[in-house]
């Protein structure tokens, strides 16, 4: 697995690691049943702390993409579907916006301003 991090990216490192692994799964580099390198090996290759990698792996496990098995390591169990993930996050964002009194139209306007 060839993962790279962009040190100029403002996102936290664990989010960058999770995104890189998501891309590797969605582009077919890893498929269901494939084992990932250990967190320590990934951390060494990326030059970051193993806890940062573990945080990313736990996030992907919570999304249903990875499975942790004692003695067997971390395996891919799902296929990354970028659109489904974006739809889920969009629903969460809309719910959060409504909590703060913003409408769907307000949120769309905010997103358009980001371009």
C-alpha angles and dihedrals in degrees: 000000000000109000125172131189127209106223090195090059111106093214117104114266094245090058091050091050092048090049093050092050091046089054092048089053095045094048091051099251086123125026137183110304095022117127122228123222114266119277089247092053092048091048092050092049092049096040094236137114118284090230089061090055091046090053090054092047092050090051090053091046089054089052089055096248099109137039126205116213123182109243093006102067127217121333134185111248103167141039116246110242107191096193093050090050092050092049090051092049091046090055090050091048092049091050091050092047091052090052087060094046099259121136128220089259090052090052092049089051091051091050092049090053089058093065 
